[in-house]
Amino acid sequence: MTTPPTGQIRAPAAETAWNEPAALVAAMLNPALIATLLSTAADAYTRRQTSGMPWALSFIIAPMTLHQATREALPAGTHTRLSAWIGHHPVLRAGFPRRAKVLVAPVRAGLRFALRHDMLELHHDCLRPSIHLYTPPSQDTEMHDILRSARLIGRWMAENETAAVFAGLGVGP
């Protein structure tokens, strides 16, 4: 076995590919990204319900927007009722409690980031956006899809009782 002439050891291509999913997961769980999607959802929510978005819904929004299969299955608009959508996607609903549980710590970190950096304000257990930072990224990116789904889910949550959302998705606040 020989070492590269520069004295550096290079990882085989298989090892590099193995680390790529971990880097992607770390990027998706970045507190700043979660804070941005929560702020986007809260903005959409408060456009329909001026009282603000119940903070507990943060734990619903993140697993719905960050999970690619769920995001791709979302309807184009809020004309589809949440309960009907849940009924048409039993496999996504069945996996939702596990996904939500895994994201509790990253969502808490995202909430802390958003509150600390004045992206969100907490008023009587409800989140309100402090600033409107939604600038749509180019449409051919995953970030565009994540933020578009966060806006949709924010509007969708505003049309439903919080307890009904949790019950329908099989989780508790």
Steps between C-alpha positions, in 0.01 A plus 500: 500500500641837404418842635421791272812708429369804687469304821121544501277200522208514264171337581379246247200612295272260688583664834439847361160394366417346838547837675288699253162395651624601847600844368160540335318406821714746697417776251126423519508511882686831511328728756507793256319297233239379749458855631446622143236240420323564832503875437365442149221276632415743782481785248255304283302397810467855636374625165192284567489499881632826641542354848813317386597139452492278811864418574418128530431489126873551443538131579252419220637738238861385508435127442254577224729738313834326549380150408526483122225242442255698713597826332450348154158363599366836621219652295556809288276711724282503808188398308573142613402456864771373734284213623435385140871524416589292807243239397648475150856455630488232773866399455620858556269532798626172647862618492425851619521438879850354466617786275351758736670341803840497326465871419407624850853610594576665162164684510574627851840622378332666201245670725774629730693628198192675359413663831858600578551652153164682496354290219203403717331652804309301761169654612268301728624159375480611135778574255491809284765591244712796606623561149379382161800331353338290234694551180429207276813317391525386141222257419722207411637454851403289795502815713222642282295185556561509876396865537203462264377206707558696825276780367234249393509317835485831687183594311364147545560499875314832530187329366508220759479467876842423647369198693342359182831534314686309772232232523479457123875450473513264797714712731445696818613853587 
